[in-house]
Structure formats: structure tokens, C-alpha cells
Amino acid sequence: MRVVSLVPSLSETLDSWGVRPVAVTRFCDLAGVARVGGTKDPDLDAIVALAPDLVVLDEEENRREDYDALVAAGLYVHATAVRGLEDVERELVALADVLELAVSPPRLPPRHALSHRVVVPIWRRPWIALGAPTYATSLLAHLGYENVLANAGPYPHLELAAMAEAWPELVLAPSEPYPFSERHRAELETVAPVRFVDGRDLFWWGVRTPAAMTRLGDALDSST
């Protein structure tokens, strides 16, 4: 089946299932595969010209207008929707069914009791933080880390001072979507002590999920 994937985490998942996409976005981590723009600005004409059997999108990762345009062009489009860790198995099985594949559900590590309060900035200028319902907040809760902004909506726009007012014990600074690094430490430490984490392990759901949770859990436990 000729598949175009506009979701980086699902490009990774498809490849692990033995389904090599014919095209992906520039954010996908697959070498030697054609690129058809970004997640929010795909080259629709290029996708249509490839005549794929299936285009894979995600409700949060991609835009509804691109979904509608691809459907209007006569393409078969499958859209996933994950807002929590509990959605991952359902969406993987649904995608596998479309591909006529049998896949095993992800085996997650044991759930931990909530014991640490964290805040997760995901963008700078303007400042945006991780909230809920989101996959990453659900994943962190499974590992025992409570997002102090879980009641502020999925992606609240908050200045650092407002994040500090939620009294987190730790700032988790991911490597994506904004590339936080050591040069931002002093600024972020005005909120709480900082721990840099792999943004892909935090946000990319799919075949990566179980191992990503183990890596994140080990990294976070070593910092607390």
C-alpha cells in the first residue's frame, strides 16, 4: 500500500511495521523518503500527484482544511485522535486495521502514584505551556508527575511568572516543539529547577510509547 504520512510519530510507527511511506513531512525522521512540506503546510498538489492509497493525518498535528482538501481530491485519508495515553492502543489498532495488519498493543510500564508537580513550557515568544487533555500530560501522570497546568486547557498561553504561581517543583523543558537547551536554563529557573527532556519521547505517541516512557521515567527519577 502506498502511504503518505503527515504525522512524524506515525511515520516512525509505520516504518517499524514494515510499511515504508512513499512521502512524509520535513519533520519526520525517515531517511531517503520524499518530503511533502510540513505538518501544518503540506504540499497538497505533490501529495495528490503521488496517487497514494492512504494519507495518514492526526486531528491535533494537522489542519482540518488540509484533511478536507485531500478528501475532496479523492484520496483516502485516515485521521487519528489521541488526547491521552489510554487512546494510543485504540488508534494504533484502527490504523493497523486500515493497513490490514495485526499488531500487538503497547505494553506500558506500571502506573506510579502522583508524587511530583511539574510544568512543561512548549514554546517561547509567546510562552505556551502544556496542559490537558493531552497525550504528554497523561503520559507524565502515568509516571507519577502531575502537570500543575492540567486544568488550564490543552495549551495555555502563560508567562513564566504565571507558571511559577502554580508552584511546580520542576520545569520539564523539552527539545521540541521549541528547542529548549542550556542557554534557556537561567530564564526557566525563575519558575523552578529545570530538567531537559527528549521532546520526541514526551510527545511522539505510537510504537515509541513504551520505551519512551521507560527512558523518561529513568531520566526524571534521576533528577528528583
Secondary structure, DSSP 8 states (H G I E B T S, - for coil): --EEE--HHHHHHHHHTT---SEE-TTS--TT-EE-B-SSSB-HHHHHHT--SEEEEETTTS-HHHHHHHHHTT--EEEE--SSGGGHHHHHHHHHHHTT---------------EEEE-EEETTTTEE--SS-HHHHHHHHTTEEETTTTS-SS-B--HHHHHTT--SEEEEESSSS---GGGHHHHTTTS-EEEE-HHHHH--STTHHHHHHHHHHHHHTT-
